[in-house]
């Protein structure tokens, strides 16, 4: 297989979080709270994580822009989270786009969506639709994607020009296909590669078939992220197939890399994960690598090119060290 130079150009991190659990209300990040979590024990991320910490993690990689994704902030105050994230952007220059919280089945959904759309950085919303915890229970468990009240809320996205960030496991992607078909004007951005946690032969086969069918929908794209496994360090050997097959199914025009930090720091460092992305992506020419690392995310989240877009990693690090950024 032909190899091209390893990517050293600009990166738009299409999915990450900032939070300060002491200053703000994130129920799942409270010291005494431990919810069922796909990576197991997550106490290590119950800490302040803002742009200074993020920049430490991303050092050595040319991250020029990023997308903040809602953090399961207090659901009674979804606008408060967006206001907070906007303030972070004004102070630090990151994030450059926001995926806001909006519970689509609530009675106040019209007001919440209107409020979220009024923020300059908001491009999309997310409301996790729930579902079965494994493929075995999927047949007897439907998600909110089939609920009429939820779908009525979803229908309002089009009038605000908002995308929908979908976090659903692959065994529920049949419902996502119906959602994409019934609302063709709304773009679905699938989070975390369809959550391929089951790496058994049956699990991989089921994931591949579900993702292949979803990729046929023209209004769906995917974030290659969140592919770590409980109790295992992140490696290319474990995750290379997931990455390469997702790119083949969706193409670089509809696939984008993302860190899911700090959550995926439970599986590996930013350097380990993005170096892995770069290693797998080296089979593609530079023009397609540019899409995977920056251009596709920029197009879907309507981002203007950053001022240092053409700089190499070393040039970016030099500028940061000199305080010129």
C-alpha positions as CSV (number, residue, x, y, z in Angstrom):
1,X,0.0,0.0,0.0
2,X,1.3,3.4,-1.0
3,X,2.4,5.6,1.9
4,X,2.4,9.4,1.9
5,X,4.1,11.8,4.2
6,X,2.8,11.9,7.8
7,X,0.4,14.9,8.3
8,X,2.0,17.9,9.9
9,X,-0.5,20.5,8.8
10,X,-3.4,22.2,10.6
11,X,-5.8,20.2,12.8
12,X,-9.3,21.1,13.7
13,X,-10.3,19.0,16.7
14,X,-13.9,18.2,15.9
15,X,-15.0,17.0,19.4
16,X,-13.7,17.9,22.8
17,X,-14.9,19.3,26.1
18,X,-14.0,22.0,28.6
19,X,-15.3,21.9,32.2
20,X,-14.7,23.1,35.7
21,X,-16.7,20.8,38.0
22,X,-16.0,22.9,41.1
23,X,-17.3,26.1,39.5
24,X,-20.2,24.6,37.5
25,X,-22.9,22.0,37.9
26,X,-22.1,18.8,36.0
27,X,-24.1,16.1,37.8
28,X,-22.0,13.2,36.5
29,X,-18.7,14.8,37.5
30,X,-19.6,15.3,41.1
31,X,-17.0,13.5,43.4
32,X,-19.7,11.1,44.8
33,X,-21.2,10.3,41.5
34,X,-20.2,7.3,39.4
35,X,-22.4,6.5,36.4
36,X,-22.0,3.4,34.2
37,X,-19.3,4.4,31.8
38,X,-17.9,2.7,28.7
39,X,-14.3,3.2,29.8
40,X,-14.9,2.1,33.4
41,X,-13.6,4.3,36.3
42,X,-13.6,7.9,35.2
43,X,-12.6,9.6,38.4
44,X,-9.4,10.9,36.7
45,X,-11.3,13.3,34.6
46,X,-13.3,14.8,37.4
47,X,-11.1,17.9,37.3
48,X,-10.8,21.3,35.8
49,X,-10.1,21.0,32.1
50,X,-9.8,24.3,30.2
51,X,-7.7,25.6,27.3
52,X,-4.5,25.8,29.3
53,X,-4.8,22.1,30.1
54,X,-5.9,21.3,26.6
55,X,-2.8,23.1,25.1
56,X,-0.5,21.1,27.3
57,X,-2.1,17.9,26.0
58,X,-2.0,18.9,22.4
59,X,1.6,20.2,22.4
60,X,3.4,18.8,19.4
61,X,0.3,18.8,17.2
62,X,-0.8,21.7,15.1
63,X,-4.3,22.3,16.6
64,X,-5.5,25.5,15.2
65,X,-9.3,25.3,15.8
66,X,-11.6,23.2,17.9
67,X,-15.3,22.2,18.5
68,X,-16.7,22.2,22.0
69,X,-19.4,19.6,22.6
70,X,-21.9,19.9,25.5
71,X,-20.8,18.2,28.7
72,X,-24.0,17.1,30.3
73,X,-24.1,20.3,32.3
74,X,-27.1,20.8,34.5
75,X,-30.1,20.1,32.2
76,X,-32.1,22.9,33.9
77,X,-29.7,25.5,32.5
78,X,-28.7,24.6,28.9
79,X,-28.2,28.2,27.9
80,X,-25.9,28.7,30.9
81,X,-23.4,26.2,29.4
82,X,-23.4,27.9,26.1
83,X,-22.8,31.2,27.7
84,X,-20.0,29.7,29.7
85,X,-18.3,28.1,26.6
86,X,-18.7,31.4,24.7
87,X,-16.8,33.2,27.5
88,X,-14.0,30.6,27.3
89,X,-13.7,31.2,23.6
90,X,-13.6,35.0,24.1
91,X,-10.8,34.6,26.7
92,X,-8.7,31.9,25.1
93,X,-9.5,31.8,21.4
94,X,-10.9,28.2,21.8
95,X,-13.3,26.7,21.1
96,X,-14.3,28.0,17.6
97,X,-17.6,26.3,17.4
98,X,-20.1,24.9,19.9
99,X,-22.4,21.9,20.0
100,X,-25.0,23.0,22.5
101,X,-27.3,21.0,24.8
102,X,-31.0,20.8,23.9
103,X,-33.4,18.2,25.2
104,X,-35.6,17.7,22.2
105,X,-38.5,16.1,24.0
106,X,-39.0,18.8,26.6
107,X,-41.8,21.3,26.5
108,X,-39.4,24.3,26.3
109,X,-37.5,22.9,23.3
110,X,-38.6,25.7,20.9
111,X,-37.3,28.4,23.3
112,X,-34.1,26.5,24.1
113,X,-33.3,26.0,20.4
114,X,-34.0,29.6,19.6
115,X,-31.8,30.7,22.5
116,X,-28.9,28.4,21.5
117,X,-29.1,29.5,17.9
118,X,-28.7,33.1,19.0
119,X,-25.0,32.4,20.0
120,X,-22.5,33.1,17.2
121,X,-20.5,29.9,17.8
122,X,-23.4,27.4,18.0
123,X,-23.5,25.1,15.0
124,X,-25.2,22.0,16.3
125,X,-27.0,20.5,19.3
126,X,-26.8,17.2,21.0
127,X,-29.3,15.1,23.0
128,X,-28.2,11.5,23.6
129,X,-31.2,9.4,22.7
130,X,-30.4,6.5,25.0
131,X,-30.9,2.9,24.1
132,X,-29.7,-0.6,24.9
133,X,-26.4,-1.2,26.5
134,X,-25.5,-3.9,24.1
135,X,-26.5,-5.3,20.8
136,X,-28.3,-8.2,22.5
137,X,-30.9,-6.0,24.0
138,X,-31.4,-3.7,21.0
139,X,-34.4,-5.5,19.5
140,X,-36.5,-4.9,22.6
141,X,-35.3,-1.3,23.3
142,X,-36.0,1.7,21.0
143,X,-34.4,5.0,21.5
144,X,-35.8,8.5,21.6
145,X,-35.2,8.7,17.8
146,X,-38.5,6.9,17.4
147,X,-40.4,9.0,19.9
148,X,-42.9,11.4,18.3
149,X,-42.4,14.2,20.8
150,X,-38.6,14.0,20.4
151,X,-38.9,13.9,16.6
152,X,-41.1,17.0,16.7
153,X,-38.3,18.8,18.6
154,X,-35.8,17.5,16.0
155,X,-37.9,18.9,13.2
156,X,-37.3,22.4,14.6
157,X,-33.5,22.2,13.9
158,X,-34.0,23.0,10.2
159,X,-35.5,26.4,10.8
160,X,-32.5,27.4,12.9
161,X,-29.9,26.0,10.5
162,X,-28.6,23.7,13.2
163,X,-26.9,20.3,12.7
164,X,-27.5,17.4,15.1
165,X,-24.7,15.6,16.8
166,X,-25.8,12.0,17.4
167,X,-24.2,9.8,20.0
168,X,-25.7,6.3,19.5
169,X,-24.3,2.9,19.4
170,X,-24.2,1.0,16.1
171,X,-27.0,-1.4,17.1
172,X,-29.4,1.6,17.0
173,X,-28.2,3.1,13.7
174,X,-31.2,1.7,11.9
175,X,-33.2,4.4,13.7
176,X,-30.6,7.0,12.7
177,X,-31.1,6.0,9.1
178,X,-34.9,6.6,9.4
179,X,-34.2,10.0,11.0
180,X,-31.8,11.0,8.2
181,X,-34.4,9.9,5.6
182,X,-37.3,11.7,7.2
183,X,-35.4,14.9,7.8
184,X,-33.1,15.2,4.8
185,X,-32.4,18.9,5.3
186,X,-30.8,18.4,8.7
187,X,-27.2,17.1,8.9
188,X,-26.5,14.3,11.4
189,X,-22.9,14.2,12.7
190,X,-22.4,10.8,14.2
191,X,-20.2,10.9,17.3
192,X,-17.5,8.5,18.2
193,X,-17.6,6.2,15.2
194,X,-20.8,4.5,16.2
195,X,-19.2,3.3,19.5
196,X,-17.5,0.0,18.4
197,X,-16.8,-1.2,21.9
198,X,-17.5,-4.9,21.1
199,X,-14.4,-6.1,19.2
200,X,-15.5,-9.7,18.9
201,X,-15.9,-11.0,15.3
202,X,-19.7,-10.7,15.6
203,X,-19.4,-7.2,17.1
204,X,-17.1,-6.0,14.4
205,X,-19.3,-7.5,11.7
206,X,-22.4,-5.9,13.2
207,X,-20.7,-2.5,13.5
208,X,-19.4,-2.6,9.9
209,X,-22.8,-3.5,8.4
210,X,-24.6,-0.8,10.4
211,X,-22.1,1.9,9.6
212,X,-22.1,0.9,5.9
213,X,-25.8,1.3,5.7
214,X,-25.7,4.6,7.5
215,X,-23.0,5.9,5.2
216,X,-25.4,5.6,2.3
217,X,-27.4,8.6,3.7
218,X,-26.0,11.8,2.1
219,X,-26.9,14.0,5.1
220,X,-24.8,12.0,7.6
221,X,-21.1,12.4,8.4
222,X,-18.9,10.9,11.2
223,X,-16.4,11.8,13.8
224,X,-13.6,9.2,14.2
225,X,-13.2,9.5,17.9
226,X,-14.1,7.7,21.1
227,X,-12.8,4.3,20.0
228,X,-10.8,3.4,23.1
229,X,-11.6,0.2,25.0
230,X,-12.1,-0.4,28.7
231,X,-8.9,-1.6,30.4
232,X,-6.7,-1.3,27.2
233,X,-4.3,1.4,26.2
234,X,-5.1,3.1,22.9
235,X,-3.0,1.5,20.0
236,X,-3.1,1.5,16.2
237,X,-3.1,-2.3,16.3
238,X,-6.4,-2.2,18.2
239,X,-8.0,0.7,16.4
240,X,-6.5,0.9,12.9
241,X,-9.2,-1.3,11.3
242,X,-12.0,0.9,12.8
243,X,-10.3,4.0,11.5
244,X,-9.5,2.8,8.0
245,X,-12.9,1.2,7.4
246,X,-14.8,4.3,8.6
247,X,-12.9,6.4,6.1
248,X,-13.5,3.9,3.3
249,X,-17.3,3.9,4.1
250,X,-17.8,7.6,4.5
251,X,-14.8,9.0,2.5
252,X,-12.6,11.9,3.7
253,X,-15.4,14.3,2.6
254,X,-17.7,13.0,5.4
255,X,-15.2,11.9,8.0
256,X,-13.2,13.9,10.5
257,X,-10.8,13.1,13.3
258,X,-11.5,14.2,16.9
259,X,-9.9,13.8,20.3
260,X,-12.9,13.5,22.7
261,X,-10.6,15.0,25.3
262,X,-10.4,14.9,28.2
263,X,-12.6,11.8,28.2
264,X,-10.3,9.7,25.9
265,X,-7.3,10.6,28.1
266,X,-8.6,7.6,30.0
267,X,-7.4,5.5,27.1
268,X,-4.3,7.3,25.8
269,X,-2.5,10.6,25.5
270,X,-3.5,13.1,22.8
271,X,-0.2,12.4,21.2
272,X,-0.7,8.7,21.2
273,X,-4.2,9.0,19.7
274,X,-3.4,11.7,17.1
275,X,-0.1,10.0,16.1
276,X,-2.2,6.9,15.5
277,X,-4.6,8.9,13.3
278,X,-1.7,10.2,11.4
279,X,-0.1,6.8,10.9
280,X,-3.4,5.3,9.5
281,X,-4.1,8.4,7.4
282,X,-0.7,8.2,5.7
283,X,-2.2,5.8,3.2
284,X,-4.1,8.8,1.7
285,X,-2.7,11.7,-0.4
286,X,-2.2,15.0,1.4
287,X,-5.4,16.5,0.0
288,X,-7.4,13.8,1.6
289,X,-5.5,14.0,4.9
290,X,-6.3,17.7,4.9
291,X,-10.0,16.8,4.8
292,X,-9.7,14.3,7.6
293,X,-7.7,16.5,9.9
294,X,-9.3,19.9,9.2
295,X,-11.3,20.7,6.2
296,X,-14.3,18.4,6.7
297,X,-14.8,19.6,10.3
298,X,-14.4,23.2,9.1
299,X,-17.1,22.7,6.4
300,X,-19.7,21.0,8.6
301,X,-19.1,23.4,11.5
302,X,-18.8,26.4,9.3
303,X,-15.4,27.6,10.4
304,X,-13.2,30.1,8.7
305,X,-9.6,29.1,8.2
306,X,-7.3,30.0,11.1
307,X,-4.6,32.6,10.7
308,X,-1.8,30.1,11.2
309,X,-3.3,27.4,9.0
310,X,-0.2,26.9,6.8
311,X,2.3,26.7,9.6
312,X,4.1,23.4,10.4
313,X,4.0,21.9,13.9
314,X,7.4,23.3,14.7
315,X,6.5,26.8,13.6
316,X,3.3,26.8,15.7
317,X,5.3,25.6,18.8
318,X,7.9,28.3,18.3
319,X,5.2,31.0,18.1
320,X,3.5,29.7,21.3
321,X,6.8,29.6,23.1
322,X,7.5,33.2,22.2
323,X,4.0,34.3,23.3
324,X,3.0,35.5,19.9
325,X,-0.2,33.4,19.7
